[in-house]
Amino acid sequence: MVAHTQYTFAGDRTLEAIESAVRDASEGDLVLIISDANLRRYRIAPEDVSDLLRRKDVHAHLVLIGSMGEEAHRLANAIPNQRAQVCLDSEELPLIIKSIVAAAAK
């Protein structure tokens, strides 16, 4: 996962994609965002992402795959209400998604 994300093309649209998905979601919807954790490379601050995930009537969660150093953990820790998780091993992804869906269903 790390090798794949480090060779993707630049031109990140993470913020625009999150904003669009959360804005277009209906009350009670689950919005699952999967992104690499290299947001600093695109000059995206944790607060920029955190602000987009704050809509209370939508379950918006960020899964950060791969990582350059500890960036994914720093970003996940900066997102409130456990709305960001780190996935460094592809085998963990189904369990992470399952826990997000279960939490949203409550």
N, C-alpha and C positions, 0 to 999 in steps of 0.2 A: 504494500500500500504506500509506503513512504517513497519507494522508487517511482511508482506511477505518478504520484502527485508532484514530485519535483521536476518532472519533464513535461507537464502540461503547459500550454501556451499562456502567456500573460494576457491581460485584458479583462481582468476580473470584473464580474457584475454581481458579486455576492449581495451587496447592500440593496441594489435595485431589485434583485430576485426575491429577497426576503420581504422587502417592503411591498412588492406586488402581491406575493402569496398571502401575507397577513392581511393586507387591505381587502383582498377579494374573498377572504374566508368568511364563512357565516358563523354565527354564534355556535360554540361547541365543536367546531371543526378542529382537526389535528393537522398542523402544518409541520412537516418534518424537513429540515434543511440539512443536507449533507454537504460538507465543504472541507477543503484542505485547511490546515491550521496556519497557513502562511499568509495571514491577512496583513501582517505588518509590511510585507513586501508590496502590498497595494495601498499602503498608508491608511489602513482601516484600524481605528482604535476600538478597543473592547466596548467602550461606551456607545459607539455608533451601532454596533450589533445589539447590544443590550437594550437600547431604546426601542428598537424595532420589535423586540420579543415581549414587550410589556403589555400588550393588549390582553386584558383580563378574561374576555369572553372567548378567546381562541387559545388552544393549546399549541403554542409555537415552541419547537425545540430544535436545537442545533447539535448535530453530531459532527465532530471534527475528526477527520481521518488523516492518518499519517502525521508527521510532525518533523520540523527541523528543530532539534533540541527540545526545549521545554515549552515552546510557544503554545502548543495546544493546551497544556495544563494551565498556563497563565491565563489564556483567554477563557477557558471554561470556568476557572475560579472567579473571573471578573463578571460573569453572567449570573444575575440573581435567580433565586427560586429553582435551582437545579435544572435550568432550561438548557444547559449545555453539557455534553458528555464527550469524552475522548475515546477514540477507537484506534488503537495502534496495531491490532491484529484482526484480520478479516473474520476470524472465527468468533470474535466477540460481537460483531455487528448484529446478528439476529437477536442475541440476548439484550443488547442495548435497545433495539427497536421494540422488542417485546415489553421491556420495562417502561418505555415511554408510552406505548399504547395502553398498558395496564393502568398507568397513572392517569392518563387522559380519560379513561373509562369510568373512573371513580366519581 
